């Protein structure tokens, strides 16, 4: 499908800056949602916490969060509010260890781990009784989603009508290198504060299984080398990035899928913009607004609805049954 040459997103005055968009979106105030929580037991005797807001609809959207995100992050709440306002059930799944309680196993989650996403989809197919299912992923969750769709190919078409990936790091190695730039230090340190604390908890739960130099972890590559790669069966961090990036899987996506990355996203390298893949794929739509930052796309309106939410609803309403 050709790359979409025009994007309807126009930033508000003074918001044509990727860093401002990214930071402002993180402090956005969105009313909380009265979720119903369900705990799923995984095949390796761990658990996934699913937070749902069901409005009695026969349409359900499954939301995958970003790195260290959860169902109460402002960008997730904004999407959930937009979905239920437009007559969709919303099901948010929290990655292992991200629902307020450490997960049980040494391993947790990573950007290419699609098995847990499939577990959630099977749960929704069984329990939601929906005529139409859409899938939405933010950032790391967007990479996971797009990789999953490519792995599944045509087999998923009878079950999922459309998908949307927002601010997707399609090339993980490129994105991590971009994150390591001096101008992005504020984002790196925010993630590392959360990740190092989780690593300390893992060390207490699994003594002797992890390196002792937690305080020497200064970059995301350090973290992935010390924990993500060895805990999840990869040779090293770059083996993890290579095998977990969605980029090689995009050509095999067989359901209508929109991927939108802002050109001024401070966290995405140029390799995260899959122009050639979108041009040759039959069902992948790539939209690249000049502005929007990382999971930003700020808009000011009476409904407090960001453009990313409006655009997502437009796409999933348009495609499928």
C-alpha positions in Angstrom: 0.0 0.0 0.0 1.5 3.4 -0.9 2.8 5.6 1.8 0.1 8.1 2.8 1.4 11.4 1.3 -0.9 13.6 3.5 -1.5 13.6 7.2 -4.4 15.4 8.8 -2.4 16.2 11.9 -1.6 19.9 12.4 0.0 20.8 15.8 -1.4 23.5 17.9 0.6 26.8 18.0 4.0 26.4 19.7 3.8 22.6 19.5 5.8 22.0 16.3 8.6 20.5 18.4 9.1 16.8 19.0 10.5 17.1 22.5 7.7 19.4 23.7 5.1 17.1 22.2 6.6 14.1 23.9 7.0 15.7 27.4 3.7 17.5 27.3 1.8 14.2 26.5 3.4 12.6 29.6 1.9 15.2 31.9 -1.5 15.2 30.2 -4.4 14.8 32.7 -7.0 12.2 31.6 -9.8 11.0 33.9 -9.1 7.5 35.2 -11.2 4.5 34.0 -13.1 2.1 36.2 -11.4 -1.1 34.9 -12.4 -4.6 35.6 -9.3 -6.7 36.2 -8.8 -10.3 35.1 -5.6 -12.3 35.8 -4.6 -14.8 33.1 -2.2 -17.6 33.9 0.4 -18.1 31.3 1.8 -21.4 29.9 5.0 -21.0 32.0 3.0 -20.5 35.2 3.3 -16.7 35.3 0.5 -14.2 35.0 -0.8 -11.3 32.9 -3.2 -8.7 34.3 -5.9 -7.6 31.9 -7.8 -4.4 32.6 -11.1 -4.1 30.7 -13.7 -1.4 30.2 -16.7 -3.1 28.6 -19.6 -1.0 27.4 -21.8 -3.8 26.0 -20.5 -3.4 22.5 -19.8 -6.1 19.9 -16.6 -4.3 19.0 -13.5 -4.7 21.1 -10.1 -3.1 20.9 -7.0 -4.7 22.5 -4.3 -2.2 23.6 -0.6 -2.9 24.1 1.3 -0.4 26.2 4.7 1.1 25.7 7.9 0.3 27.6 7.2 0.2 31.3 3.6 1.4 30.6 0.4 0.2 32.1 -3.3 0.7 31.9 -3.3 4.0 33.9 -0.7 5.9 31.7 -2.2 9.0 30.3 -1.8 7.9 26.7 -3.6 4.6 27.4 -6.4 6.3 29.3 -6.8 8.8 26.5 -7.2 6.0 24.0 -9.6 4.0 26.2 -11.8 7.1 26.8 -11.9 7.7 23.0 -12.8 4.1 22.3 -15.6 3.9 24.8 -16.9 7.3 23.7 -17.2 5.8 20.3 -18.9 2.5 21.3 -15.9 0.2 21.6 -15.0 -2.1 24.5 -11.4 -1.6 25.6 -9.1 -4.3 26.8 -5.7 -3.2 28.1 -3.1 -5.8 28.9 -0.2 -5.0 31.2 3.1 -6.5 30.4 4.6 -8.9 32.9 5.6 -7.0 36.0 3.9 -3.8 34.9 0.6 -4.1 36.7 1.8 -3.1 40.2 3.2 -6.5 41.2 6.4 -8.3 40.2 5.8 -11.2 37.9 6.8 -14.7 39.2 9.5 -15.7 36.8 13.0 -14.5 36.1 11.9 -13.5 32.6 9.5 -10.6 32.2 8.7 -9.1 28.8 10.5 -7.7 25.8 9.7 -5.8 22.7 9.4 -8.8 20.4 7.7 -11.2 22.8 4.5 -12.0 20.9 3.4 -15.1 22.8 1.8 -13.1 25.6 0.0 -10.9 23.1 -1.4 -14.1 21.5 -2.6 -15.3 24.9 -4.5 -12.0 25.4 -6.0 -12.3 21.9 -7.2 -15.8 22.6 -8.8 -14.7 25.9 -10.7 -11.8 24.1 -11.8 -14.2 21.3 -13.2 -16.5 23.9 -14.7 -14.1 26.4 -15.7 -10.9 24.6 -18.2 -12.3 22.1 -17.2 -9.5 19.7 -18.2 -9.2 16.1 -15.2 -7.0 15.4 -11.7 -6.9 17.1 -9.1 -4.3 16.5 -5.6 -4.2 18.0 -3.7 -1.0 19.0 0.0 -0.7 20.1 2.0 2.1 21.5 5.8 2.4 21.0 7.3 -0.9 22.2 3.8 -2.4 22.2 3.4 -1.2 18.7 6.6 -3.1 17.6 5.3 -6.2 19.4 1.9 -5.8 17.6 3.3 -5.3 14.2 5.7 -8.2 14.6 2.8 -10.4 15.8 0.7 -9.5 12.8 3.6 -10.3 10.4 4.2 -13.6 12.1 0.5 -14.5 11.9 0.0 -13.5 8.3 -3.3 -14.4 6.7 -4.2 -16.7 9.6 -5.2 -13.8 11.8 -7.5 -12.3 9.2 -10.7 -14.1 10.3 -10.3 -12.8 13.9 -8.8 -9.3 13.7 -10.3 -6.6 11.4 -7.7 -3.8 11.8 -4.6 -2.7 13.7 -2.9 0.6 14.5 0.7 1.1 15.7 1.7 4.5 17.2 5.2 5.8 17.4 6.7 2.3 16.6 10.4 1.6 16.9 10.4 -0.7 14.0 14.2 -1.1 14.1 15.1 -1.6 17.8 18.8 -1.2 17.4 18.4 2.1 15.6 15.9 3.3 18.2 18.2 2.4 21.1 21.1 4.2 19.5 18.9 7.2 19.0 17.9 7.1 22.7 21.5 7.1 23.7 22.1 10.6 22.2 22.8 13.4 24.7 19.6 15.2 23.6 17.6 12.2 24.7 19.2 11.7 28.1 16.0 12.8 30.0 14.0 9.9 28.4 16.8 7.4 29.0 17.1 8.3 32.7 13.4 8.1 33.2 13.2 4.5 31.8 16.4 3.4 33.6 15.0 4.6 37.0 12.1 2.1 36.5 14.1 -0.7 34.9 17.0 -0.6 37.4 14.5 -0.8 40.3 12.8 -3.8 38.7 16.2 -5.4 38.3 17.0 -5.0 42.0 13.7 -6.7 42.8 14.6 -9.6 40.4 18.0 -10.0 42.1 16.3 -10.4 45.5 13.8 -12.9 44.1 16.4 -14.9 42.1 19.7 -14.5 43.9 22.8 -15.4 41.9 20.9 -15.3 38.6 21.7 -11.7 37.6 24.8 -9.5 37.5 25.7 -7.4 40.5 26.5 -4.2 38.7 23.0 -2.7 38.6 24.2 0.8 39.4 26.7 0.6 36.5 23.8 0.3 34.0 23.8 3.7 32.3 22.1 3.0 29.0 19.3 0.9 27.6 21.9 -1.2 25.8 23.5 -1.8 29.2 20.2 -3.0 30.6 19.4 -5.2 27.7 22.9 -6.7 27.8 22.7 -7.3 31.6 19.1 -8.6 31.8 16.8 -8.6 28.7 19.0 -10.7 26.5 20.2 -13.4 28.9 16.8 -13.7 30.7 15.0 -14.2 27.4 17.4 -16.5 25.5 19.3 -14.1 23.3 23.0 -14.1 22.8 23.4 -10.4 23.5 21.6 -7.1 23.2 22.1 -6.8 19.5 20.9 -10.4 18.9 17.7 -9.3 20.8 17.3 -6.2 18.8 17.8 -8.0 15.5 15.4 -10.9 16.3 12.7 -8.7 17.9 12.3 -5.8 15.6 9.1 -5.8 13.6 10.8 -4.4 10.4 11.4 -7.7 8.7 7.8 -8.8 9.4 5.9 -5.9 8.0 5.8 -7.2 4.5 3.7 -10.2 5.7 1.0 -8.2 7.4 -2.3 -9.3 5.8 -5.0 -7.2 7.6 -5.5 -3.4 7.3 -2.8 -1.9 9.5 -1.9 1.7 10.0 1.5 2.7 11.4 2.1 6.3 12.1 5.4 7.8 13.3 6.0 11.5 13.5 9.0 12.7 11.6 10.1 14.8 14.6 9.9 11.8 17.0 13.0 12.3 19.1 13.3 8.6 20.0 13.1 7.0 16.5 16.0 6.6 14.1 15.4 7.0 10.4 15.5 3.2 10.1 12.2 3.1 12.1 10.3 4.6 9.2 9.5 1.7 6.9 8.8 3.5 3.7 9.9 0.7 1.3 8.0 -1.9 3.3 4.8 0.1 3.2 5.1 0.7 -0.6 5.3 -3.0 -1.3 2.9 -4.3 1.3 -0.7 -4.8 0.4 -2.2 -4.0 3.8 0.2 -1.7 5.6 -0.5 2.0 5.6 2.3 4.3 6.7 1.5 7.8 7.8 4.3 10.2 8.8 3.1 13.5 10.1 5.8 16.2 10.2 5.1 16.8 13.9 3.8 14.8 16.9 6.8 13.7 18.9 6.8 10.3 20.6 3.3 9.2 21.5 2.3 12.8 21.4 0.1 14.3 18.6 -1.3 16.9 21.0 -4.7 18.4 20.2 -6.8 20.8 22.2 -10.6 20.4 22.0 -13.6 20.0 24.2 -13.2 16.2 24.4 -9.5 16.4 25.3 -9.0 13.9 22.4 -5.6 13.8 20.8 -5.2 13.4 17.1 -3.7 9.9 17.6 -6.9 8.8 19.2 -9.1 10.4 16.6 -7.0 8.9 13.8 -7.0 5.5 15.3 -10.8 5.5 15.7 -11.2 6.7 12.1 -9.1 3.8 10.8 -10.5 0.9 12.9 -14.1 2.1 12.2 -13.4 2.2 8.5 -11.9 -1.2 8.1 -13.4 -4.6 8.7 -16.9 -5.7 9.2 
